[in-house]
Amino acid sequence: MKDSWAEPDIRDEVVDYVCYCSSRTEIKAGKIVNHIGITRSKYYDWRHRYGKINEHNAWIPRDFYLTDREKRAFYYLCSILDGFSRYIAHWEIRESMTEADVTGRCQRLGNGFCGPLQ
């Protein structure tokens, strides 16, 4: 448990187990924690966060530099790749991506056929 991230449910079960064992055996929680193999600071941090989910505690960068319209929008990168040379023949950023959009791009580029991917 020292080298990996613990799910909130697992973390709470460990705290419950240590409290249960400590109350039933009168062994101090610190000794049980050492026996489990986690540090005392991690245990007391887990006990402090008991019942809470893990949350990101920093600002999300996009909140600072995106407009409200950009936060609501979802964009698609439409690209046409030449299968032989792996050269990007054409690309566009679009707000929607329908089959008509894709086949229209292929036909305008001169392929004449843009079939479904296998």
Buried (B, 14 or more C-beta within 10 A) or exposed (E): EEEEEBEBEEBBEBBEEBBEBBEEEEEEBEEBBEEEEBEEEBBBEBBEBEEEEEEEEEEEEEEEEEEEEEEEEEEBEBEBEEEEEEEEBBEEEEEEBEEEBBBEBBEEEEBEEBEEEE
